[in-house]
Amino acid sequence: MDHFHTLRGHMQKQVTDRVVSGIRSEDARACIALMITGVRQESWSQVAKPFRRIGAAHLLAISGLHLALLAGGCVLLFQCWVGESAWRGRFVLLVILLYLLVVQWRPPILRAGCMLGMYSLGLSFRRRVSSWGMISAAFLALLIVQPGQLFMPGFQLSFLVVSALIFGTRRVNLRSIGGDQQFSPGWCRRMMRTFASAWNVSLIAWLISTPVVMYHFEMCSPYGVLASVVLLFPTALILYLSYMRLLVGWACPPLDDVLRYLLEWICGIVIATVNCIDRIPGSSFETESPPLWLVALLIAGVTCWMQFGARNTIWALRQHLVRLKSFKRIHATSRHDPSDTSE
C-alpha cells in the first residue's frame, strides 16, 4: 500500500509539473494545479480565498464537475471517432481510473468517481443505470470505507447538492423553459436554453447548499449563482486546454506554446473576474451558525419549491396555516362552551 501511495504521489507531481510548466504567473500556476490535480502550490491560499467568499469554490477545487467534464469529453470523442460501441463505456472507465490515480482523494471526487464508474459499466453492457441507484451505491461505499465522513462538510455538501440536482433539475427546467417544442432549432434559442438550464442548476445547488455552508462555515455568498454561471465556461476551457497539453503538448512544442499562452490568459481572466466579484459590496458576509432545525426547514422549503414551484408552495403553506388557525379557534371555543359545563 505504501508503494501504491508513493506511485500516486510521483504521478501527481509529474502531471502537475507538466501542466504548469512555462506559466509565469504564480496565481495562474496555483489555479491550474488546484483544478487539474488538487495539488496545493505556494500561492494556493491567496487564490482560493476569493473563490470561497463568492461561493465558487466548487469550480476551483477538484469535484464531480471536473470529472464529469472529462468523462463527457471522452464520450463525445469516442462517438466521433468510433461511433456507438460497447467499448465506449470501457474507454471512459479506464480514463476515470487513470484520473483518480493523479488527483487528491476527497469526498466529492470519490463520489463522482463511483457514480461515473457505474455509469460507464452501464454503457459497456448497454444497460441504463438509475441516478438514484448510482448515488445510493456511492453513499454506502464511501460510508463503509470511512464512516466518519458522514459528519464532514464536504461529504454532506457533495451528496446533498447532487441529490437535489437529480431530484429537481428536470422539474425546474420544465417550469421555467418548458419542453423542446417551444424552441426553434436556431443556435440563438439553443444558447438561451443552455444558459437557462445552467442558471437553474446553479440556483438549485446554491439554494440547497447555503444552509449547510452557513451552519458549518458561518458565511453566505449571495452572488454564488451568478459567479458559477459566469465562470463555468472559462473553467471548462481551462480543463480541456490542460488535458490537451498533457496529451499532445509534449509531441508538438509550437502547439504546447499556444496552449500554455491560452491557459495563462484564461486563468488571468478567471482570477480577475473572481477578484472583481469579491470586491462588490455584499458579495459575502458572515452569519451566525443557524440551528439544525432551521437548516432542515430551509432544505425542506427548497425541496417543496423544486417539486411544486414557488406559487404552489406558498399557496399550500397558506392553506395549512388557515387550517391550523381554524383548528385552534375550534379547540378554544369547545373549551369555553357553556353547554359543556355541568351545573
ZAKE-588268 format. One record per residue (C-alpha): residue number from 1; residue in three letters; x, y, z. Coordinates in Angstrom, 3 decimals, always signed. Example, Ala and Ser with C-alpha at 12.3 -4.5 7.8 and 13.67 -1.06 7.14 Angstrom:
<k=1&r=ALA&X=+12.300&Y=-4.500&Z=+7.800>
<k=2&r=SER&X=+13.670&Y=-1.060&Z=+7.140>
END
This chain:
<k=1&r=MET&X=+0.000&Y=+0.000&Z=+0.000>
<k=2&r=ASP&X=+2.883&Y=+2.380&Z=+0.758>
<k=3&r=HIS&X=+4.334&Y=+1.711&Z=-2.717>
<k=4&r=PHE&X=+0.942&Y=+2.487&Z=-4.246>
<k=5&r=HIS&X=+0.692&Y=+5.864&Z=-2.479>
<k=6&r=THR&X=+4.298&Y=+6.622&Z=-3.400>
<k=7&r=LEU&X=+3.484&Y=+5.898&Z=-7.047>
<k=8&r=ARG&X=+0.385&Y=+8.104&Z=-6.863>
<k=9&r=GLY&X=+2.397&Y=+10.950&Z=-5.363>
<k=10&r=HIS&X=+5.010&Y=+10.640&Z=-8.094>
<k=11&r=MET&X=+2.324&Y=+10.655&Z=-10.807>
<k=12&r=GLN&X=+0.615&Y=+13.692&Z=-9.256>
<k=13&r=LYS&X=+3.881&Y=+15.599&Z=-9.210>
<k=14&r=GLN&X=+4.711&Y=+14.689&Z=-12.807>
<k=15&r=VAL&X=+1.282&Y=+15.680&Z=-14.103>
<k=16&r=THR&X=+1.217&Y=+18.908&Z=-12.094>
<k=17&r=ASP&X=+4.702&Y=+19.949&Z=-13.195>
<k=18&r=ARG&X=+3.873&Y=+19.186&Z=-16.825>
<k=19&r=VAL&X=+0.625&Y=+21.142&Z=-16.937>
<k=20&r=VAL&X=+2.021&Y=+24.276&Z=-15.211>
<k=21&r=SER&X=+5.436&Y=+24.264&Z=-16.860>
<k=22&r=GLY&X=+6.310&Y=+27.557&Z=-18.525>
<k=23&r=ILE&X=+3.473&Y=+29.510&Z=-16.904>
<k=24&r=ARG&X=+4.955&Y=+32.614&Z=-15.325>
<k=25&r=SER&X=+2.102&Y=+33.826&Z=-13.113>
<k=26&r=GLU&X=+2.193&Y=+32.201&Z=-9.669>
<k=27&r=ASP&X=-1.560&Y=+32.682&Z=-9.237>
<k=28&r=ALA&X=-2.271&Y=+31.034&Z=-12.605>
<k=29&r=ARG&X=+0.018&Y=+28.110&Z=-11.712>
<k=30&r=ALA&X=-1.755&Y=+27.613&Z=-8.402>
<k=31&r=CYS&X=-5.189&Y=+27.868&Z=-10.062>
<k=32&r=ILE&X=-4.378&Y=+25.278&Z=-12.739>
<k=33&r=ALA&X=-2.776&Y=+22.888&Z=-10.244>
<k=34&r=LEU&X=-5.853&Y=+23.036&Z=-8.000>
<k=35&r=MET&X=-8.216&Y=+22.419&Z=-10.907>
<k=36&r=ILE&X=-6.282&Y=+19.566&Z=-12.529>
<k=37&r=THR&X=-4.777&Y=+17.511&Z=-9.685>
<k=38&r=GLY&X=-5.761&Y=+19.303&Z=-6.481>
<k=39&r=VAL&X=-2.103&Y=+19.855&Z=-5.555>
<k=40&r=ARG&X=-1.637&Y=+22.978&Z=-3.455>
<k=41&r=GLN&X=+1.221&Y=+25.179&Z=-4.545>
<k=42&r=GLU&X=+2.734&Y=+28.149&Z=-2.709>
<k=43&r=SER&X=+0.076&Y=+30.760&Z=-3.522>
<k=44&r=TRP&X=-2.931&Y=+28.434&Z=-3.417>
<k=45&r=SER&X=-4.431&Y=+30.086&Z=-0.313>
<k=46&r=GLN&X=-4.289&Y=+33.550&Z=-1.858>
<k=47&r=VAL&X=-6.084&Y=+32.232&Z=-4.967>
<k=48&r=ALA&X=-8.638&Y=+30.085&Z=-3.143>
<k=49&r=LYS&X=-9.926&Y=+32.631&Z=-0.598>
<k=50&r=PRO&X=-11.841&Y=+34.836&Z=-3.109>
<k=51&r=PHE&X=-13.368&Y=+31.723&Z=-4.704>
<k=52&r=ARG&X=-14.654&Y=+30.609&Z=-1.296>
<k=53&r=ARG&X=-16.033&Y=+34.032&Z=-0.396>
<k=54&r=ILE&X=-18.091&Y=+34.409&Z=-3.595>
<k=55&r=GLY&X=-19.394&Y=+30.820&Z=-3.471>
<k=56&r=ALA&X=-17.390&Y=+29.428&Z=-6.416>
<k=57&r=ALA&X=-15.000&Y=+27.110&Z=-4.566>
<k=58&r=HIS&X=-16.516&Y=+24.093&Z=-6.347>
<k=59&r=LEU&X=-15.077&Y=+25.396&Z=-9.640>
<k=60&r=LEU&X=-11.558&Y=+25.634&Z=-8.238>
<k=61&r=ALA&X=-11.295&Y=+22.506&Z=-6.107>
<k=62&r=ILE&X=-11.339&Y=+19.008&Z=-7.582>
<k=63&r=SER&X=-15.001&Y=+17.971&Z=-7.687>
<k=64&r=GLY&X=-17.530&Y=+15.987&Z=-9.646>
<k=65&r=LEU&X=-17.844&Y=+18.808&Z=-12.170>
<k=66&r=HIS&X=-14.258&Y=+18.325&Z=-13.316>
<k=67&r=LEU&X=-14.628&Y=+14.573&Z=-13.690>
<k=68&r=ALA&X=-17.996&Y=+14.951&Z=-15.441>
<k=69&r=LEU&X=-16.472&Y=+17.359&Z=-17.985>
<k=70&r=LEU&X=-13.616&Y=+14.919&Z=-18.600>
<k=71&r=ALA&X=-15.946&Y=+11.920&Z=-18.997>
<k=72&r=GLY&X=-18.308&Y=+13.884&Z=-21.241>
<k=73&r=GLY&X=-15.450&Y=+14.931&Z=-23.492>
<k=74&r=CYS&X=-14.225&Y=+11.330&Z=-23.710>
<k=75&r=VAL&X=-17.691&Y=+10.061&Z=-24.648>
<k=76&r=LEU&X=-18.022&Y=+12.727&Z=-27.356>
<k=77&r=LEU&X=-14.581&Y=+11.995&Z=-28.832>
<k=78&r=PHE&X=-15.176&Y=+8.256&Z=-28.826>
<k=79&r=GLN&X=-18.520&Y=+8.640&Z=-30.567>
<k=80&r=CYS&X=-16.996&Y=+10.907&Z=-33.221>
<k=81&r=TRP&X=-14.121&Y=+8.500&Z=-33.974>
<k=82&r=VAL&X=-15.654&Y=+5.063&Z=-33.402>
<k=83&r=GLY&X=-19.406&Y=+5.568&Z=-33.091>
<k=84&r=GLU&X=-21.794&Y=+3.658&Z=-30.864>
<k=85&r=SER&X=-19.913&Y=+0.775&Z=-29.295>
<k=86&r=ALA&X=-19.776&Y=-1.167&Z=-26.044>
<k=87&r=TRP&X=-16.104&Y=-0.184&Z=-25.835>
<k=88&r=ARG&X=-17.176&Y=+3.402&Z=-25.234>
<k=89&r=GLY&X=-18.043&Y=+2.646&Z=-21.618>
<k=90&r=ARG&X=-14.825&Y=+0.710&Z=-21.071>
<k=91&r=PHE&X=-12.782&Y=+3.542&Z=-22.514>
<k=92&r=VAL&X=-14.470&Y=+6.072&Z=-20.202>
<k=93&r=LEU&X=-13.984&Y=+3.762&Z=-17.215>
<k=94&r=LEU&X=-10.265&Y=+3.493&Z=-17.998>
<k=95&r=VAL&X=-9.966&Y=+7.291&Z=-18.211>
<k=96&r=ILE&X=-11.778&Y=+7.656&Z=-14.863>
<k=97&r=LEU&X=-9.438&Y=+5.195&Z=-13.151>
<k=98&r=LEU&X=-6.368&Y=+6.952&Z=-14.560>
<k=99&r=TYR&X=-7.763&Y=+10.301&Z=-13.478>
<k=100&r=LEU&X=-8.339&Y=+9.057&Z=-9.932>
<k=101&r=LEU&X=-4.705&Y=+7.981&Z=-9.767>
<k=102&r=VAL&X=-3.386&Y=+11.524&Z=-10.217>
<k=103&r=VAL&X=-5.820&Y=+13.641&Z=-8.163>
<k=104&r=GLN&X=-6.303&Y=+14.228&Z=-4.464>
<k=105&r=TRP&X=-8.899&Y=+11.867&Z=-2.987>
<k=106&r=ARG&X=-11.638&Y=+13.967&Z=-1.431>
<k=107&r=PRO&X=-15.335&Y=+13.047&Z=-0.926>
<k=108&r=PRO&X=-16.675&Y=+14.964&Z=-3.984>
<k=109&r=ILE&X=-14.273&Y=+13.335&Z=-6.435>
<k=110&r=LEU&X=-14.692&Y=+9.872&Z=-4.873>
<k=111&r=ARG&X=-18.472&Y=+10.225&Z=-5.088>
<k=112&r=ALA&X=-18.237&Y=+11.304&Z=-8.720>
<k=113&r=GLY&X=-15.787&Y=+8.501&Z=-9.487>
<k=114&r=CYS&X=-18.150&Y=+5.865&Z=-8.070>
<k=115&r=MET&X=-21.163&Y=+7.252&Z=-9.921>
<k=116&r=LEU&X=-19.435&Y=+7.696&Z=-13.286>
<k=117&r=GLY&X=-17.768&Y=+4.304&Z=-12.920>
<k=118&r=MET&X=-21.173&Y=+2.658&Z=-12.580>
<k=119&r=TYR&X=-22.466&Y=+4.730&Z=-15.490>
<k=120&r=SER&X=-19.532&Y=+3.536&Z=-17.616>
<k=121&r=LEU&X=-20.258&Y=-0.074&Z=-16.726>
<k=122&r=GLY&X=-23.851&Y=+0.501&Z=-17.806>
<k=123&r=LEU&X=-22.612&Y=+1.823&Z=-21.157>
<k=124&r=SER&X=-20.352&Y=-1.215&Z=-21.539>
<k=125&r=PHE&X=-23.233&Y=-3.660&Z=-21.052>
<k=126&r=ARG&X=-25.799&Y=-1.424&Z=-22.773>
<k=127&r=ARG&X=-27.839&Y=-1.062&Z=-19.596>
<k=128&r=ARG&X=-29.484&Y=+2.035&Z=-18.228>
<k=129&r=VAL&X=-28.390&Y=+2.879&Z=-14.685>
<k=130&r=SER&X=-30.649&Y=+4.772&Z=-12.286>
<k=131&r=SER&X=-29.268&Y=+8.065&Z=-10.988>
<k=132&r=TRP&X=-30.660&Y=+7.349&Z=-7.531>
<k=133&r=GLY&X=-29.104&Y=+3.895&Z=-7.633>
<k=134&r=MET&X=-25.691&Y=+5.328&Z=-8.505>
<k=135&r=ILE&X=-25.694&Y=+7.966&Z=-5.769>
<k=136&r=SER&X=-27.026&Y=+5.476&Z=-3.191>
<k=137&r=ALA&X=-24.289&Y=+2.980&Z=-4.029>
<k=138&r=ALA&X=-21.631&Y=+5.711&Z=-3.841>
<k=139&r=PHE&X=-23.023&Y=+6.875&Z=-0.499>
<k=140&r=LEU&X=-22.881&Y=+3.391&Z=+1.010>
<k=141&r=ALA&X=-19.444&Y=+2.644&Z=-0.449>
<k=142&r=LEU&X=-17.850&Y=+5.782&Z=+0.997>
<k=143&r=LEU&X=-19.500&Y=+5.283&Z=+4.382>
<k=144&r=ILE&X=-18.300&Y=+1.675&Z=+4.572>
<k=145&r=VAL&X=-14.718&Y=+2.760&Z=+3.902>
<k=146&r=GLN&X=-14.788&Y=+5.943&Z=+6.027>
<k=147&r=PRO&X=-17.871&Y=+6.194&Z=+8.295>
<k=148&r=GLY&X=-16.613&Y=+9.439&Z=+9.857>
<k=149&r=GLN&X=-17.060&Y=+11.260&Z=+6.536>
<k=150&r=LEU&X=-20.783&Y=+11.482&Z=+7.288>
<k=151&r=PHE&X=-20.111&Y=+14.432&Z=+9.611>
<k=152&r=MET&X=-17.707&Y=+16.261&Z=+7.284>
<k=153&r=PRO&X=-18.954&Y=+19.354&Z=+5.380>
<k=154&r=GLY&X=-17.508&Y=+18.226&Z=+2.036>
<k=155&r=PHE&X=-19.275&Y=+14.870&Z=+2.204>
<k=156&r=GLN&X=-22.600&Y=+16.424&Z=+3.212>
<k=157&r=LEU&X=-22.469&Y=+19.143&Z=+0.556>
<k=158&r=SER&X=-21.445&Y=+16.767&Z=-2.217>
<k=159&r=PHE&X=-24.240&Y=+14.254&Z=-1.710>
<k=160&r=LEU&X=-26.871&Y=+16.829&Z=-0.766>
<k=161&r=VAL&X=-26.267&Y=+19.007&Z=-3.830>
<k=162&r=VAL&X=-26.132&Y=+16.084&Z=-6.283>
<k=163&r=SER&X=-29.294&Y=+14.577&Z=-4.785>
<k=164&r=ALA&X=-31.053&Y=+17.928&Z=-5.195>
<k=165&r=LEU&X=-29.886&Y=+18.182&Z=-8.817>
<k=166&r=ILE&X=-31.144&Y=+14.685&Z=-9.577>
<k=167&r=PHE&X=-34.484&Y=+15.430&Z=-7.940>
<k=168&r=GLY&X=-35.153&Y=+18.979&Z=-9.050>
<k=169&r=THR&X=-33.319&Y=+19.912&Z=-12.250>
<k=170&r=ARG&X=-35.818&Y=+18.403&Z=-14.659>
<k=171&r=ARG&X=-38.813&Y=+19.758&Z=-12.730>
<k=172&r=VAL&X=-37.442&Y=+23.293&Z=-12.528>
<k=173&r=ASN&X=-36.392&Y=+23.265&Z=-16.197>
<k=174&r=LEU&X=-39.853&Y=+22.175&Z=-17.297>
<k=175&r=ARG&X=-41.462&Y=+25.016&Z=-15.366>
<k=176&r=SER&X=-39.010&Y=+27.724&Z=-16.417>
<k=177&r=ILE&X=-38.055&Y=+26.890&Z=-20.017>
<k=178&r=GLY&X=-40.729&Y=+24.372&Z=-20.983>
<k=179&r=GLY&X=-40.392&Y=+21.484&Z=-23.384>
<k=180&r=ASP&X=-38.367&Y=+21.214&Z=-26.552>
<k=181&r=GLN&X=-41.346&Y=+22.105&Z=-28.725>
<k=182&r=GLN&X=-41.222&Y=+25.733&Z=-27.564>
<k=183&r=PHE&X=-37.800&Y=+26.327&Z=-29.102>
<k=184&r=SER&X=-36.800&Y=+26.584&Z=-32.716>
<k=185&r=PRO&X=-33.628&Y=+24.802&Z=-33.835>
<k=186&r=GLY&X=-31.743&Y=+28.101&Z=-34.204>
<k=187&r=TRP&X=-28.429&Y=+28.480&Z=-32.411>
<k=188&r=CYS&X=-29.619&Y=+31.568&Z=-30.525>
<k=189&r=ARG&X=-32.525&Y=+29.663&Z=-28.994>
<k=190&r=ARG&X=-30.247&Y=+26.785&Z=-28.116>
<k=191&r=MET&X=-27.821&Y=+29.137&Z=-26.391>
<k=192&r=MET&X=-30.651&Y=+30.727&Z=-24.434>
<k=193&r=ARG&X=-31.914&Y=+27.310&Z=-23.391>
<k=194&r=THR&X=-28.415&Y=+26.202&Z=-22.351>
<k=195&r=PHE&X=-27.904&Y=+29.378&Z=-20.317>
<k=196&r=ALA&X=-31.297&Y=+28.984&Z=-18.634>
<k=197&r=SER&X=-30.553&Y=+25.365&Z=-17.769>
<k=198&r=ALA&X=-27.121&Y=+26.300&Z=-16.351>
<k=199&r=TRP&X=-28.758&Y=+29.048&Z=-14.296>
<k=200&r=ASN&X=-31.321&Y=+26.617&Z=-12.884>
<k=201&r=VAL&X=-28.635&Y=+24.089&Z=-11.966>
<k=202&r=SER&X=-26.565&Y=+26.757&Z=-10.221>
<k=203&r=LEU&X=-29.636&Y=+28.113&Z=-8.443>
<k=204&r=ILE&X=-30.635&Y=+24.680&Z=-7.120>
<k=205&r=ALA&X=-27.087&Y=+23.951&Z=-5.956>
<k=206&r=TRP&X=-26.815&Y=+27.339&Z=-4.242>
<k=207&r=LEU&X=-30.190&Y=+27.144&Z=-2.518>
<k=208&r=ILE&X=-29.624&Y=+23.636&Z=-1.186>
<k=209&r=SER&X=-26.016&Y=+24.234&Z=-0.089>
<k=210&r=THR&X=-26.341&Y=+27.669&Z=+1.516>
<k=211&r=PRO&X=-27.983&Y=+26.453&Z=+4.774>
<k=212&r=VAL&X=-25.252&Y=+23.821&Z=+5.209>
<k=213&r=VAL&X=-22.496&Y=+26.334&Z=+4.409>
<k=214&r=MET&X=-23.962&Y=+28.770&Z=+6.931>
<k=215&r=TYR&X=-24.120&Y=+26.025&Z=+9.557>
<k=216&r=HIS&X=-20.512&Y=+24.846&Z=+9.097>
<k=217&r=PHE&X=-18.687&Y=+27.988&Z=+7.935>
<k=218&r=GLU&X=-20.955&Y=+30.834&Z=+9.156>
<k=219&r=MET&X=-20.839&Y=+32.560&Z=+5.779>
<k=220&r=CYS&X=-23.276&Y=+33.402&Z=+2.978>
<k=221&r=SER&X=-22.448&Y=+34.290&Z=-0.654>
<k=222&r=PRO&X=-25.434&Y=+35.986&Z=-2.363>
<k=223&r=TYR&X=-23.687&Y=+36.162&Z=-5.752>
<k=224&r=GLY&X=-22.826&Y=+32.455&Z=-5.847>
<k=225&r=VAL&X=-25.327&Y=+31.633&Z=-8.614>
<k=226&r=LEU&X=-24.130&Y=+34.435&Z=-10.883>
<k=227&r=ALA&X=-20.466&Y=+33.618&Z=-10.249>
<k=228&r=SER&X=-20.977&Y=+29.939&Z=-11.040>
<k=229&r=VAL&X=-22.730&Y=+30.647&Z=-14.356>
<k=230&r=VAL&X=-20.209&Y=+33.296&Z=-15.448>
<k=231&r=LEU&X=-17.157&Y=+31.178&Z=-14.571>
<k=232&r=LEU&X=-18.419&Y=+27.796&Z=-15.797>
<k=233&r=PHE&X=-17.380&Y=+28.192&Z=-19.447>
<k=234&r=PRO&X=-13.850&Y=+29.548&Z=-18.807>
<k=235&r=THR&X=-13.341&Y=+26.827&Z=-16.180>
<k=236&r=ALA&X=-14.249&Y=+24.174&Z=-18.746>
<k=237&r=LEU&X=-11.815&Y=+25.792&Z=-21.206>
<k=238&r=ILE&X=-9.012&Y=+25.648&Z=-18.633>
<k=239&r=LEU&X=-9.681&Y=+21.968&Z=-18.003>
<k=240&r=TYR&X=-9.802&Y=+20.957&Z=-21.670>
<k=241&r=LEU&X=-6.729&Y=+23.025&Z=-22.592>
<k=242&r=SER&X=-4.836&Y=+21.427&Z=-19.718>
<k=243&r=TYR&X=-5.853&Y=+17.941&Z=-20.859>
<k=244&r=MET&X=-4.766&Y=+18.766&Z=-24.402>
<k=245&r=ARG&X=-1.419&Y=+19.975&Z=-23.122>
<k=246&r=LEU&X=-0.917&Y=+16.749&Z=-21.201>
<k=247&r=LEU&X=-1.823&Y=+14.572&Z=-24.185>
<k=248&r=VAL&X=-0.273&Y=+16.257&Z=-27.211>
<k=249&r=GLY&X=+1.751&Y=+19.241&Z=-25.991>
<k=250&r=TRP&X=+4.899&Y=+17.195&Z=-25.419>
<k=251&r=ALA&X=+4.890&Y=+15.973&Z=-29.036>
<k=252&r=CYS&X=+4.467&Y=+19.386&Z=-30.647>
<k=253&r=PRO&X=+6.351&Y=+22.275&Z=-28.945>
<k=254&r=PRO&X=+4.693&Y=+25.053&Z=-31.051>
<k=255&r=LEU&X=+1.240&Y=+23.728&Z=-30.081>
<k=256&r=ASP&X=+2.371&Y=+23.479&Z=-26.463>
<k=257&r=ASP&X=+3.366&Y=+27.157&Z=-26.522>
<k=258&r=VAL&X=-0.055&Y=+28.131&Z=-27.857>
<k=259&r=LEU&X=-1.826&Y=+26.058&Z=-25.219>
<k=260&r=ARG&X=+0.367&Y=+27.497&Z=-22.459>
<k=261&r=TYR&X=-0.383&Y=+31.055&Z=-23.594>
<k=262&r=LEU&X=-4.138&Y=+30.385&Z=-23.734>
<k=263&r=LEU&X=-4.090&Y=+28.727&Z=-20.312>
<k=264&r=GLU&X=-2.300&Y=+31.619&Z=-18.663>
<k=265&r=TRP&X=-4.519&Y=+34.183&Z=-20.395>
<k=266&r=ILE&X=-7.819&Y=+32.468&Z=-19.456>
<k=267&r=CYS&X=-6.624&Y=+31.847&Z=-15.883>
<k=268&r=GLY&X=-5.814&Y=+35.533&Z=-15.595>
<k=269&r=ILE&X=-9.329&Y=+36.414&Z=-16.758>
<k=270&r=VAL&X=-10.912&Y=+33.965&Z=-14.280>
<k=271&r=ILE&X=-8.848&Y=+35.232&Z=-11.336>
<k=272&r=ALA&X=-9.521&Y=+38.879&Z=-12.252>
<k=273&r=THR&X=-13.273&Y=+38.154&Z=-12.541>
<k=274&r=VAL&X=-13.342&Y=+36.419&Z=-9.161>
<k=275&r=ASN&X=-11.481&Y=+39.299&Z=-7.515>
<k=276&r=CYS&X=-13.836&Y=+41.792&Z=-9.169>
<k=277&r=ILE&X=-16.929&Y=+39.974&Z=-7.835>
<k=278&r=ASP&X=-15.273&Y=+39.655&Z=-4.439>
<k=279&r=ARG&X=-14.836&Y=+43.458&Z=-4.268>
<k=280&r=ILE&X=-18.561&Y=+44.104&Z=-4.867>
<k=281&r=PRO&X=-20.246&Y=+45.176&Z=-1.606>
<k=282&r=GLY&X=-22.341&Y=+42.359&Z=-0.161>
<k=283&r=SER&X=-20.674&Y=+39.613&Z=-2.220>
<k=284&r=SER&X=-20.212&Y=+37.709&Z=+1.049>
<k=285&r=PHE&X=-20.991&Y=+38.283&Z=+4.690>
<k=286&r=GLU&X=-20.558&Y=+36.428&Z=+7.937>
<k=287&r=THR&X=-23.550&Y=+34.946&Z=+9.751>
<k=288&r=GLU&X=-24.212&Y=+33.080&Z=+12.934>
<k=289&r=SER&X=-24.498&Y=+29.323&Z=+12.679>
<k=290&r=PRO&X=-28.234&Y=+28.532&Z=+12.377>
<k=291&r=PRO&X=-29.759&Y=+25.745&Z=+14.490>
<k=292&r=LEU&X=-30.170&Y=+22.339&Z=+12.900>
<k=293&r=TRP&X=-33.952&Y=+22.569&Z=+12.837>
<k=294&r=LEU&X=-33.743&Y=+25.760&Z=+10.765>
<k=295&r=VAL&X=-31.254&Y=+24.144&Z=+8.349>
<k=296&r=ALA&X=-33.642&Y=+21.199&Z=+7.918>
<k=297&r=LEU&X=-36.597&Y=+23.565&Z=+7.464>
<k=298&r=LEU&X=-34.792&Y=+25.575&Z=+4.767>
<k=299&r=ILE&X=-33.783&Y=+22.418&Z=+2.896>
<k=300&r=ALA&X=-37.385&Y=+21.166&Z=+3.102>
<k=301&r=GLY&X=-38.590&Y=+24.506&Z=+1.719>
<k=302&r=VAL&X=-36.185&Y=+24.287&Z=-1.228>
<k=303&r=THR&X=-37.374&Y=+20.717&Z=-1.881>
<k=304&r=CYS&X=-41.013&Y=+21.878&Z=-1.939>
<k=305&r=TRP&X=-40.080&Y=+24.672&Z=-4.354>
<k=306&r=MET&X=-38.386&Y=+22.179&Z=-6.680>
<k=307&r=GLN&X=-41.384&Y=+19.851&Z=-6.555>
<k=308&r=PHE&X=-44.310&Y=+22.280&Z=-6.702>
<k=309&r=GLY&X=-42.952&Y=+25.712&Z=-7.613>
<k=310&r=ALA&X=-42.920&Y=+28.889&Z=-5.556>
<k=311&r=ARG&X=-46.570&Y=+29.822&Z=-6.127>
<k=312&r=ASN&X=-47.986&Y=+26.413&Z=-5.243>
<k=313&r=THR&X=-45.668&Y=+26.085&Z=-2.248>
<k=314&r=ILE&X=-46.767&Y=+29.460&Z=-0.836>
<k=315&r=TRP&X=-50.402&Y=+28.610&Z=-1.512>
<k=316&r=ALA&X=-50.063&Y=+25.262&Z=+0.284>
<k=317&r=LEU&X=-48.379&Y=+26.937&Z=+3.271>
<k=318&r=ARG&X=-51.177&Y=+29.483&Z=+3.485>
<k=319&r=GLN&X=-53.783&Y=+26.714&Z=+3.385>
<k=320&r=HIS&X=-52.027&Y=+24.829&Z=+6.177>
<k=321&r=LEU&X=-51.783&Y=+27.993&Z=+8.268>
<k=322&r=VAL&X=-55.507&Y=+28.714&Z=+7.756>
<k=323&r=ARG&X=-56.394&Y=+25.161&Z=+8.784>
<k=324&r=LEU&X=-54.135&Y=+25.414&Z=+11.831>
<k=325&r=LYS&X=-55.774&Y=+28.689&Z=+12.912>
<k=326&r=SER&X=-59.235&Y=+27.200&Z=+12.358>
<k=327&r=PHE&X=-58.334&Y=+24.160&Z=+14.437>
<k=328&r=LYS&X=-57.023&Y=+26.335&Z=+17.261>
<k=329&r=ARG&X=-60.171&Y=+28.518&Z=+17.146>
<k=330&r=ILE&X=-62.470&Y=+25.489&Z=+17.263>
<k=331&r=HIS&X=-60.461&Y=+23.955&Z=+20.081>
<k=332&r=ALA&X=-60.567&Y=+27.200&Z=+22.098>
<k=333&r=THR&X=-64.333&Y=+27.565&Z=+21.509>
<k=334&r=SER&X=-65.036&Y=+23.988&Z=+22.619>
<k=335&r=ARG&X=-63.099&Y=+24.533&Z=+25.843>
<k=336&r=HIS&X=-65.148&Y=+27.629&Z=+26.756>
<k=337&r=ASP&X=-68.548&Y=+26.379&Z=+25.527>
<k=338&r=PRO&X=-71.092&Y=+26.875&Z=+28.388>
<k=339&r=SER&X=-73.188&Y=+23.905&Z=+27.223>
<k=340&r=ASP&X=-70.341&Y=+21.577&Z=+28.115>
<k=341&r=THR&X=-70.287&Y=+22.697&Z=+31.789>
<k=342&r=SER&X=-72.373&Y=+20.844&Z=+34.347>
<k=343&r=GLU&X=-74.488&Y=+22.680&Z=+36.922>
END
